[in-house]
């Protein structure tokens, strides 16, 4: 099988529950890279929020970020493709989020911004201490998020909700995906909802990067665990769902690999490529 690009989700997939890359996963990545295969992190995070242990891997040049809103070439410091919602639509979504009584943030210019009060009380909305620390370290606090975003005048790459109310998240996702054809709502964590422009997804981004590199989709492989990984699982020529992944992902993927804490990425790469 002539795989030339492997797109790999981070949280719940490449990274274990302590946000580390296992030695087995690292060895598989290194061997695949030695064969000339592009190793591409695919994440809901913006580029500088990708953990250093991933960003600084010498063989990682390209990254699919913000759920596919931005495809980035780190070597050239160049955006290959970008898909965002218009500013006015983003401001409407911020108003909508404010009415839900949840914590929320906004990505513009590949940076994350959040109300200072929400950052200070993020534990009320997000269960995992690890993710609470990530939010605190990676969000820029502002006093009035909508006013700040409006003043910047940039398209909105993503709006994200955090809540421990699973019913609220489910109902919000159903509302967005059934009533807002220009938007797409997905989740990567138990306590979040990520809202992007409809065409900003990991599958569209994977196609754009493959085209940029002159590859066919048959030459691509995708590995993931969450709802925001489904578009790239469906788009890739070969795909693997993590054992800890969603049932719908396992149904759509070529096969199911081991869990994030069982070096499932290594197992998948070994099975298909090595």
C-alpha positions, -999 to 999 in steps of 0.1 A, spaced: 0 0 0 15 33 -11 8 55 18 25 89 15 7 110 42 -6 100 76 -30 124 93 -31 119 130 -54 134 156 -37 144 189 -59 144 219 -73 109 225 -52 95 196 -15 102 194 -12 116 229 -19 94 259 -41 105 288 -10 123 303 -5 142 269 27 123 261 38 103 230 45 67 240 79 53 229 61 28 207 42 56 189 73 77 186 93 48 170 65 41 145 64 78 135 101 79 131 101 48 109 73 61 88 90 94 83 122 76 73 102 61 45 94 96 32 58 96 46 44 130 57 33 129 94 6 155 98 -9 164 132 -46 171 128 -62 190 157 -89 214 169 -61 234 184 -44 264 167 -8 258 157 10 273 186 -13 254 210 0 221 196 22 205 223 59 211 219 66 174 219 46 172 187 54 206 171 91 202 174 94 167 159 119 172 131 98 154 105 66 174 111 63 201 85 25 204 79 -4 206 104 -41 206 100 -54 229 127 -86 244 142 -105 213 129 -94 220 93 -99 258 93 -62 263 87 -37 240 69 -2 253 78 33 248 64 56 253 94 88 252 74 77 280 51 55 297 78 27 298 53 -10 291 54 -19 266 26 -56 269 30 -80 287 54 -118 284 58 -135 306 84 -169 320 91 -175 357 82 -169 382 110 -207 390 114 -216 354 115 -190 348 142 -203 377 162 -238 362 160 -225 329 173 -208 347 202 -242 362 211 -258 328 209 -231 313 232 -236 341 257 -272 331 260 -264 295 270 -248 302 303 -216 283 293 -179 292 290 -169 299 255 -139 310 234 -131 322 199 -103 317 175 -92 345 152 -58 348 135 -49 313 148 -50 325 184 -76 317 211 -94 344 231 -117 340 261 -134 361 287 -112 365 317 -140 355 340 -145 322 321 -108 314 323 -108 321 360 -137 297 366 -131 272 338 -133 243 363 -170 250 366 -174 241 330 -147 216 321 -141 185 342 -105 175 333 -77 193 353 -54 187 324 -76 206 299 -83 233 325 -46 239 326 -44 239 288 -72 265 286 -54 287 312 -21 286 294 -34 289 258 -62 315 259 -56 352 259 -80 368 284 -102 397 274 -129 417 293 -154 418 264 -149 391 239 -175 402 213 -162 438 213 -126 426 210 -133 403 181 -153 430 163 -125 454 168 -100 430 152 -121 427 120 -109 392 112 -129 362 101 -138 338 129 -120 305 126 -139 287 155 -162 293 184 -161 268 212 -184 260 241 -174 243 274 -200 228 297 -205 198 320 -242 197 309 -241 169 283 -277 174 273 -270 211 266 -241 202 244 -260 175 225 -290 198 219 -267 227 208 -250 204 183 -283 192 170 -295 228 166 -264 240 148 -262 210 124 -299 209 116 -306 247 114 -274 263 103 -262 249 70 -232 273 69 -218 259 101 -206 225 115 -206 216 152 -185 187 164 -169 176 197 -134 165 206 -139 162 244 -167 151 267 -174 187 277 -170 208 246 -187 218 213 -166 232 185 -184 254 158 -166 260 125 -176 271 90 -193 241 73 -164 236 49 -138 239 77 -133 202 86 -105 178 88 -116 159 57 -117 190 35 -83 201 49 -68 167 42 -80 169 6 -65 203 3 -31 192 17 -30 161 -5 -37 182 -36 -9 207 -25 15 177 -22 4 161 -55 -10 130 -37 -42 110 -44 -65 103 -15 -56 66 -18 -22 76 -7 -35 91 26 -42 75 59 -61 90 89 -62 80 126 -86 95 151 -111 91 179 -136 119 181 -165 134 162 -143 161 146 -122 133 131 -151 117 112 -147 138 80 -110 129 76 -118 92 84 -143 93 56 -119 112 32 -87 92 37 -79 62 15 -72 41 47 -84 49 82 -81 37 117 -104 45 147 -90 43 182 -104 17 205 -114 46 228 -131 63 199 -167 69 191 -188 40 178 -197 60 146 -160 65 139 -153 27 143 -181 20 119 -167 44 93 -130 35 96 -112 8 77 -104 -9 110 -102 -2 148 -68 0 164 -57 -1 201 -65 27 226 -46 60 231 -29 45 262 -22 13 243 -1 29 215 -29 26 190 -12 49 165 18 26 164 -4 -5 159 -22 12 130 10 24 113 27 -10 118 -3 -27 103 -7 -5 72 27 9 65 55 -9 83 
